[in-house]
Amino acid sequence: MKIQNVIKSVGVATIFATMLIGCGSTKVVESTTPVSSKHVEREMIDWKGASIGSPVPEWVQSAIDGNKSAFTKMPQFENKIVFIAERTGKNLNALKSWTTNVNISGAFSKSLSDFVIAKFGGEATGSPDEKDEYNSYLQELTSTFSKMEINGMMQEMDYWVKTRIIDKDAKTTEDIYQYIVVYGMGKENFALQLDRALGKVEAKNQIQAQLKADTKSAMLEAQVFAESKLGY
């Protein structure tokens, strides 16, 4: 049984199609992943389990597309906080070794800080003084989250894909690995650690107290966090 996944560029409005072909059936999963040039072709040439005929799991496509909500629907992540880490590079062994050497607590903490900035940055309203109070407290929160020591985050699953990138204009071909690792921890455990972190940042007025409460609610509601870096 031969399984092939082909991604081809047809312009700015290109559809990223993942074709899983096997046993006489074809499954197409669409996404809106952009392609930089209509003359660039991407072909998935290998993936974890390809040698034994295993198709690419749907959760991998969700991770590649940035569809974090898909993980909230997976039974294994019910009542859990999820963290998705991703690396790309030319050396698969180096990418795998990153898993054992990375400070996952630090990586997750940074994603929390980034989440707060993206969610609440620029949301200050009111008088100049009120905006200053809001922004100064937001800075305290992000600084606190970036230094959090997270306990209980465990690796749940991992996956890799190998993509061949063919640039027809430059007449170059490059093979790149994409390595995705998914971690999880109990939501109740996370909420307790979140409360301890928030307890270190005193709210001095109603504006700051509201921001503090909104931050906790938003994090628990988000449930899935992610970070992506290039490496190797």
C-alpha positions as a Python dict, from the first residue, in 0.01 Angstrom:
ca = {
    (1, 'M'): (0, 0, 0),
    (2, 'K'): (145, 333, -106),
    (3, 'I'): (59, 654, 74),
    (4, 'Q'): (152, 991, -71),
    (5, 'N'): (90, 1342, 51),
    (6, 'V'): (133, 1616, -207),
    (7, 'I'): (108, 1989, -148),
    (8, 'K'): (126, 2209, -457),
    (9, 'S'): (117, 2584, -494),
    (10, 'V'): (-128, 2737, -738),
    (11, 'G'): (-107, 3103, -626),
    (12, 'V'): (-187, 3322, -329),
    (13, 'A'): (-525, 3155, -283),
    (14, 'T'): (-368, 2810, -293),
    (15, 'I'): (-545, 2526, -111),
    (16, 'F'): (-312, 2317, 102),
    (17, 'A'): (-432, 1964, 21),
    (18, 'T'): (-324, 1663, 221),
    (19, 'M'): (-400, 1349, 24),
    (20, 'L'): (-392, 1023, 208),
    (21, 'I'): (-421, 750, -53),
    (22, 'G'): (-453, 386, 38),
    (23, 'C'): (-676, 82, 16),
    (24, 'G'): (-856, 231, -284),
    (25, 'S'): (-979, 541, -100),
    (26, 'T'): (-871, 904, -97),
    (27, 'K'): (-911, 1153, 184),
    (28, 'V'): (-850, 1523, 129),
    (29, 'V'): (-807, 1766, 417),
    (30, 'E'): (-811, 2133, 320),
    (31, 'S'): (-648, 2425, 494),
    (32, 'T'): (-555, 2785, 418),
    (33, 'T'): (-181, 2757, 474),
    (34, 'P'): (-29, 3032, 255),
    (35, 'V'): (243, 2968, -2),
    (36, 'S'): (495, 3242, -75),
    (37, 'S'): (520, 3186, -452),
    (38, 'K'): (312, 3019, -720),
    (39, 'H'): (636, 2869, -849),
    (40, 'V'): (709, 2684, -524),
    (41, 'E'): (598, 2324, -496),
    (42, 'R'): (586, 2133, -167),
    (43, 'E'): (564, 1757, -152),
    (44, 'M'): (543, 1553, 167),
    (45, 'I'): (783, 1269, 89),
    (46, 'D'): (805, 1091, 423),
    (47, 'W'): (643, 1083, 766),
    (48, 'K'): (637, 883, 1086),
    (49, 'G'): (491, 541, 1008),
    (50, 'A'): (502, 579, 629),
    (51, 'S'): (721, 270, 594),
    (52, 'I'): (443, 52, 735),
    (53, 'G'): (163, 223, 545),
    (54, 'S'): (27, 441, 826),
    (55, 'P'): (-150, 762, 716),
    (56, 'V'): (-74, 1104, 864),
    (57, 'P'): (-306, 1154, 1167),
    (58, 'E'): (-557, 1437, 1148),
    (59, 'W'): (-415, 1598, 1464),
    (60, 'V'): (-85, 1652, 1281),
    (61, 'Q'): (-261, 1845, 1006),
    (62, 'S'): (-441, 2048, 1275),
    (63, 'A'): (-108, 2133, 1439),
    (64, 'I'): (48, 2234, 1105),
    (65, 'D'): (-253, 2452, 1023),
    (66, 'G'): (-255, 2613, 1367),
    (67, 'N'): (-602, 2474, 1438),
    (68, 'K'): (-561, 2450, 1815),
    (69, 'S'): (-933, 2404, 1878),
    (70, 'A'): (-912, 2057, 1724),
    (71, 'F'): (-716, 1935, 2027),
    (72, 'T'): (-993, 2036, 2267),
    (73, 'K'): (-1219, 1781, 2096),
    (74, 'M'): (-980, 1489, 2147),
    (75, 'P'): (-1091, 1262, 2436),
    (76, 'Q'): (-738, 1222, 2570),
    (77, 'F'): (-715, 1598, 2634),
    (78, 'E'): (-1043, 1635, 2820),
    (79, 'N'): (-981, 1843, 3135),
    (80, 'K'): (-621, 1902, 3030),
    (81, 'I'): (-409, 2199, 2930),
    (82, 'V'): (-227, 2130, 2601),
    (83, 'F'): (106, 2269, 2483),
    (84, 'I'): (223, 2219, 2123),
    (85, 'A'): (592, 2265, 2047),
    (86, 'E'): (732, 2256, 1697),
    (87, 'R'): (1077, 2262, 1537),
    (88, 'T'): (1191, 2245, 1176),
    (89, 'G'): (1530, 2154, 1038),
    (90, 'K'): (1733, 1925, 814),
    (91, 'N'): (1848, 1680, 1081),
    (92, 'L'): (1571, 1463, 1228),
    (93, 'N'): (1793, 1314, 1500),
    (94, 'A'): (1888, 1664, 1616),
    (95, 'L'): (1522, 1763, 1628),
    (96, 'K'): (1438, 1453, 1832),
    (97, 'S'): (1723, 1518, 2076),
    (98, 'W'): (1577, 1863, 2135),
    (99, 'T'): (1283, 1690, 2306),
    (100, 'T'): (1505, 1547, 2579),
    (101, 'N'): (1714, 1860, 2625),
    (102, 'V'): (1452, 2135, 2609),
    (103, 'N'): (1331, 2314, 2920),
    (104, 'I'): (966, 2252, 2854),
    (105, 'S'): (862, 2451, 3160),
    (106, 'G'): (1041, 2758, 3024),
    (107, 'A'): (900, 2711, 2674),
    (108, 'F'): (546, 2676, 2808),
    (109, 'S'): (586, 2975, 3040),
    (110, 'K'): (695, 3191, 2748),
    (111, 'S'): (389, 3082, 2551),
    (112, 'L'): (170, 3196, 2842),
    (113, 'S'): (340, 3535, 2846),
    (114, 'D'): (299, 3568, 2469),
    (115, 'F'): (-67, 3469, 2501),
    (116, 'V'): (-137, 3745, 2753),
    (117, 'I'): (31, 4007, 2533),
    (118, 'A'): (-163, 3896, 2226),
    (119, 'K'): (-492, 3876, 2416),
    (120, 'F'): (-479, 4193, 2626),
    (121, 'G'): (-212, 4416, 2476),
    (122, 'G'): (-361, 4733, 2333),
    (123, 'E'): (-691, 4682, 2518),
    (124, 'A'): (-640, 4968, 2766),
    (125, 'T'): (-921, 5225, 2775),
    (126, 'G'): (-1008, 5531, 2981),
    (127, 'S'): (-797, 5826, 3088),
    (128, 'P'): (-418, 5842, 3034),
    (129, 'D'): (-365, 5747, 3400),
    (130, 'E'): (-599, 5449, 3371),
    (131, 'K'): (-421, 5331, 3058),
    (132, 'D'): (-87, 5359, 3238),
    (133, 'E'): (-222, 5154, 3530),
    (134, 'Y'): (-350, 4889, 3290),
    (135, 'N'): (-31, 4867, 3085),
    (136, 'S'): (203, 4864, 3383),
    (137, 'Y'): (6, 4578, 3540),
    (138, 'L'): (-1, 4392, 3209),
    (139, 'Q'): (376, 4415, 3200),
    (140, 'E'): (396, 4274, 3553),
    (141, 'L'): (171, 3986, 3455),
    (142, 'T'): (368, 3894, 3144),
    (143, 'S'): (694, 3913, 3336),
    (144, 'T'): (555, 3684, 3606),
    (145, 'F'): (426, 3427, 3357),
    (146, 'S'): (754, 3419, 3168),
    (147, 'K'): (928, 3314, 3491),
    (148, 'M'): (673, 3052, 3602),
    (149, 'E'): (807, 2710, 3695),
    (150, 'I'): (549, 2468, 3559),
    (151, 'N'): (522, 2122, 3714),
    (152, 'G'): (327, 1830, 3574),
    (153, 'M'): (362, 1889, 3200),
    (154, 'M'): (408, 1549, 3031),
    (155, 'Q'): (472, 1451, 2670),
    (156, 'E'): (159, 1297, 2518),
    (157, 'M'): (257, 1234, 2156),
    (158, 'D'): (498, 1336, 1883),
    (159, 'Y'): (520, 1322, 1507),
    (160, 'W'): (744, 1421, 1218),
    (161, 'V'): (697, 1487, 849),
    (162, 'K'): (954, 1542, 577),
    (163, 'T'): (867, 1790, 304),
    (164, 'R'): (1050, 1853, -22),
    (165, 'I'): (1041, 2220, -125),
    (166, 'I'): (1103, 2282, -495),
    (167, 'D'): (1158, 2642, -602),
    (168, 'K'): (1113, 2646, -978),
    (169, 'D'): (1238, 3004, -1011),
    (170, 'A'): (1559, 2949, -816),
    (171, 'K'): (1586, 2592, -947),
    (172, 'T'): (1656, 2464, -596),
    (173, 'T'): (1530, 2165, -399),
    (174, 'E'): (1538, 2139, -20),
    (175, 'D'): (1418, 1867, 217),
    (176, 'I'): (1294, 1989, 556),
    (177, 'Y'): (1175, 1795, 861),
    (178, 'Q'): (896, 1929, 1077),
    (179, 'Y'): (886, 1783, 1428),
    (180, 'I'): (579, 1833, 1646),
    (181, 'V'): (553, 1741, 2015),
    (182, 'V'): (230, 1765, 2216),
    (183, 'Y'): (239, 1796, 2595),
    (184, 'G'): (-45, 1785, 2845),
    (185, 'M'): (-119, 1851, 3211),
    (186, 'G'): (-430, 1841, 3428),
    (187, 'K'): (-635, 2159, 3408),
    (188, 'E'): (-689, 2158, 3785),
    (189, 'N'): (-313, 2133, 3844),
    (190, 'F'): (-255, 2419, 3601),
    (191, 'A'): (-523, 2634, 3769),
    (192, 'L'): (-352, 2592, 4107),
    (193, 'Q'): (-14, 2694, 3966),
    (194, 'L'): (-177, 2983, 3781),
    (195, 'D'): (-332, 3107, 4107),
    (196, 'R'): (8, 3095, 4278),
    (197, 'A'): (164, 3298, 3999),
    (198, 'L'): (-117, 3554, 3998),
    (199, 'G'): (-87, 3580, 4376),
    (200, 'K'): (258, 3730, 4329),
    (201, 'V'): (119, 4022, 4130),
    (202, 'E'): (-94, 4244, 4355),
    (203, 'A'): (-377, 4435, 4190),
    (204, 'K'): (-383, 4788, 4329),
    (205, 'N'): (-716, 4901, 4185),
    (206, 'Q'): (-1028, 4780, 4009),
    (207, 'I'): (-876, 4809, 3661),
    (208, 'Q'): (-590, 4581, 3755),
    (209, 'A'): (-815, 4342, 3947),
    (210, 'Q'): (-1036, 4302, 3641),
    (211, 'L'): (-736, 4239, 3417),
    (212, 'K'): (-611, 3977, 3662),
    (213, 'A'): (-946, 3796, 3663),
    (214, 'D'): (-981, 3819, 3285),
    (215, 'T'): (-633, 3677, 3237),
    (216, 'K'): (-706, 3366, 3441),
    (217, 'S'): (-1040, 3307, 3270),
    (218, 'A'): (-889, 3351, 2923),
    (219, 'M'): (-607, 3105, 2992),
    (220, 'L'): (-834, 2833, 3124),
    (221, 'E'): (-1076, 2886, 2837),
    (222, 'A'): (-800, 2879, 2574),
    (223, 'Q'): (-680, 2537, 2698),
    (224, 'V'): (-433, 2494, 2409),
    (225, 'F'): (-109, 2690, 2377),
    (226, 'A'): (161, 2666, 2115),
    (227, 'E'): (502, 2791, 2020),
    (228, 'S'): (703, 2751, 1704),
    (229, 'K'): (1071, 2809, 1639),
    (230, 'L'): (1310, 2733, 1360),
    (231, 'G'): (1615, 2533, 1451),
    (232, 'Y'): (1901, 2316, 1327),
}
